[in-house]
């Protein structure tokens, strides 16, 4: 018998350690740790999947009111913008120049 699930094993242990949907405060702590040196696309996807899992948990019938409030709060937390611009000065400069070229000639 094949066990079907919409959830899958985490590929990255670091990302699995950051995303914690047990409570909204734990989810926010993970966001703060991830935002320390920028927010990569893989981190954004991991937190987005965490929010989708919280949404999926809301569809269960036997949730207590406390759990329902926690999962609702997690699903409504806004994720930060993607970008690691603190260390990458050259990439930031190229990105700015590309914006200028795009607006100027297109």
C-alpha positions in Angstrom: 0.0 0.0 0.0 1.4 3.4 -1.0 1.0 6.2 1.5 -0.2 9.3 -0.3 0.5 12.7 1.2 0.9 16.2 0.0 3.8 16.6 2.3 7.3 15.4 1.5 10.7 15.0 3.3 12.8 18.1 3.5 15.8 18.2 1.2 17.7 20.7 3.3 18.0 20.1 7.1 18.9 23.8 7.6 15.7 25.0 6.0 13.7 22.3 7.8 15.2 23.7 11.1 14.2 27.3 10.2 10.6 26.6 9.2 8.6 25.7 12.3 4.8 25.8 12.2 4.2 24.8 15.8 3.4 28.4 16.7 3.4 31.8 15.1 6.2 33.0 17.3 8.4 30.0 16.3 7.6 30.8 12.6 8.6 34.4 13.1 11.9 33.4 14.9 12.8 31.3 11.8 12.0 34.3 9.6 14.3 36.5 11.7 17.1 33.9 11.5 16.7 33.6 7.7 16.6 37.4 7.2 19.9 38.1 9.0 21.9 38.1 5.8 19.2 38.3 3.2 16.4 36.1 2.1 17.2 33.6 -0.7 14.7 32.0 -3.1 15.1 28.6 -1.5 14.3 30.1 1.9 11.3 31.9 0.5 10.0 28.7 -1.0 10.5 26.8 2.3 8.6 29.4 4.3 5.9 29.5 1.6 5.5 25.7 1.8 5.3 26.1 5.6 2.4 28.5 5.2 0.7 26.2 2.7 1.1 23.3 5.3 -0.6 25.5 7.9 -3.4 26.2 5.4 -3.8 22.5 4.8 -4.0 21.9 8.6 -6.8 24.4 8.8 -9.0 22.0 6.7 -8.9 19.3 9.4 -12.2 19.0 11.3 -10.8 18.1 14.8 -8.7 21.2 15.5 -9.0 23.0 18.8 -9.7 26.7 18.7 -6.1 27.5 19.8 -4.6 25.4 17.0 -7.0 27.0 14.5 -5.9 30.5 15.6 -2.2 29.6 15.4 -2.4 28.1 11.9 -4.5 31.1 10.8 -1.9 33.5 12.2 1.0 31.6 10.5 -0.8 31.6 7.1 -1.3 35.4 7.3 2.3 36.3 8.1 3.8 38.3 5.2 7.1 36.9 3.9 9.9 39.4 3.2 11.3 40.2 -0.2 13.9 38.0 -1.8 17.4 39.3 -2.1 20.9 39.0 -0.6 22.2 42.5 -1.4 24.4 43.1 1.7 27.4 41.1 0.5 27.0 41.4 -3.2 27.9 45.0 -4.1 28.8 44.2 -7.7 25.5 42.4 -8.3 23.6 45.2 -6.8 25.4 47.7 -9.0 24.6 45.5 -12.1 21.0 45.2 -11.1 20.6 48.9 -10.8 22.3 49.5 -14.2 20.1 46.9 -15.8 17.0 48.7 -14.5 18.2 51.9 -16.0 18.9 50.2 -19.4 15.5 48.5 -19.4 13.6 51.8 -18.6 15.7 53.8 -21.0 15.6 51.6 -24.1 12.5 49.4 -23.7 
